Amino acid sequence: MPWLLLALLTALCLAGYNFFIKLAADHISAAAGAVVLQLVAAALGSAWLLLRHWQGYPLDISRKGAGLALLAGLGVGLAEILTFVVFSRGVPSSVGTPVIVGGSVLLTALLGLVVLRETLSWSQALGLVSIVGGIVLLARGH
């Protein structure tokens, strides 16, 4: 599958993730919602891991890889809890999700530039500046 199609499918999954957290936030506490969400995600990941193992794919795990995956899990776990809290405060999905996702994109890009020494073209830099403008406009209206 081409990377762009895979990335768009990922975006669709993330849209469902954010949309269903918004819907759930009025019906479950942030802590309980995060636990249910993470249990389902862990079960899905475990099923994929077992399937890959049964298909004969190597399951390479290094100490560094496991440590970085743990840090990523910490980040996503906290993000899930905080997303439930944001939406439980009545923030509309059409405002909260773009601020959260746009902010994430912006901060990840900055980490790539500073820590990984990646570079951006002028058009890519303009895209990041547009994200900042979008976040400011969305946050001002709410």
C-alpha positions in Angstrom: 0.0 0.0 0.0 1.5 3.4 -0.9 2.5 5.5 2.1 0.1 8.3 1.3 -2.9 6.0 1.3 -1.7 4.4 4.5 -1.3 7.8 6.1 -4.8 8.8 5.1 -6.2 5.6 6.6 -4.3 6.4 9.7 -5.9 9.9 9.7 -9.3 8.2 9.4 -8.5 6.0 12.4 -7.3 9.1 14.4 -10.5 10.9 13.5 -12.6 8.1 14.8 -10.4 8.1 18.0 -11.0 11.8 18.6 -14.6 11.7 17.6 -15.5 8.8 19.9 -13.6 10.3 22.8 -15.7 13.4 22.4 -18.9 11.4 22.4 -17.8 9.3 25.3 -16.6 12.2 27.5 -20.2 13.0 28.6 -20.9 9.4 29.6 -17.7 8.2 31.3 -15.0 9.6 33.6 -11.7 10.6 32.0 -9.9 7.9 34.0 -12.4 5.1 33.2 -12.6 6.1 29.6 -8.8 6.1 29.2 -8.5 2.7 30.8 -11.2 1.2 28.5 -9.6 2.8 25.5 -6.1 1.6 26.4 -7.4 -2.0 27.2 -8.9 -2.2 23.7 -5.8 -0.8 22.1 -3.6 -3.2 24.1 -5.8 -6.2 23.0 -5.7 -5.1 19.4 -1.9 -4.6 19.5 -1.5 -8.0 21.2 -3.6 -9.7 18.5 -1.5 -8.1 15.8 1.7 -9.2 17.5 0.5 -12.8 17.8 -0.6 -12.8 14.2 2.8 -11.6 13.0 4.5 -14.2 15.2 2.3 -17.0 13.8 3.1 -15.8 10.3 6.8 -16.2 11.0 7.8 -12.5 11.0 10.7 -11.8 13.3 9.7 -9.7 16.4 12.9 -7.7 17.0 13.0 -5.9 20.3 16.0 -3.9 21.5 16.4 -2.2 24.8 16.4 1.2 23.1 13.4 0.3 21.0 11.4 -0.9 24.0 12.4 2.2 26.0 11.3 4.6 23.3 8.0 2.6 22.8 7.4 3.0 26.6 7.9 6.7 26.3 5.5 6.8 23.3 3.0 4.8 25.4 3.4 7.3 28.3 2.7 10.2 25.8 -0.4 8.6 24.3 -1.8 7.5 27.6 -1.5 11.0 29.0 -2.9 12.5 25.7 -5.9 10.2 26.0 -6.6 11.2 29.6 -6.2 14.9 28.8 -8.4 14.6 25.7 -11.2 13.1 27.8 -10.7 16.0 30.3 -10.8 18.7 27.5 -14.0 17.3 26.0 -15.7 16.8 29.3 -15.4 20.6 29.8 -17.7 21.1 26.9 -15.1 22.0 24.2 -16.6 21.3 20.8 -15.0 18.5 18.8 -14.6 21.0 15.9 -12.4 23.2 18.1 -10.7 20.8 20.5 -9.6 18.2 18.0 -7.9 20.6 15.6 -6.1 22.4 18.4 -4.9 19.1 19.9 -3.9 17.5 16.6 -2.5 20.7 15.1 -0.6 21.4 18.2 0.8 17.8 18.2 1.8 18.2 14.5 3.5 21.5 15.2 5.4 20.3 18.3 6.4 17.0 16.6 7.8 19.0 13.6 9.7 21.3 16.0 11.2 18.3 17.8 12.2 16.9 14.3 13.9 20.1 13.5 15.7 20.7 16.8 16.5 17.1 18.0 16.7 15.1 14.7 18.2 18.0 12.7 15.6 17.6 9.9 15.0 20.4 7.4 11.9 22.0 6.0 11.2 23.6 2.6 9.6 27.1 2.6 6.3 25.6 1.7 6.5 23.2 4.6 7.5 26.0 7.0 4.5 28.0 5.7 2.3 25.0 6.5 3.5 25.0 10.1 2.9 28.7 10.4 -0.6 28.1 9.1 -1.2 25.6 11.8 -0.2 28.2 14.4 -2.6 30.6 12.8 -5.3 28.0 12.9 -4.8 27.2 16.5 -4.9 30.9 17.4 -8.1 31.5 15.5 -9.8 28.4 16.9 -8.8 29.2 20.5 -10.0 32.8 20.3 -13.5 31.8 19.3 -14.1 29.5 22.3 
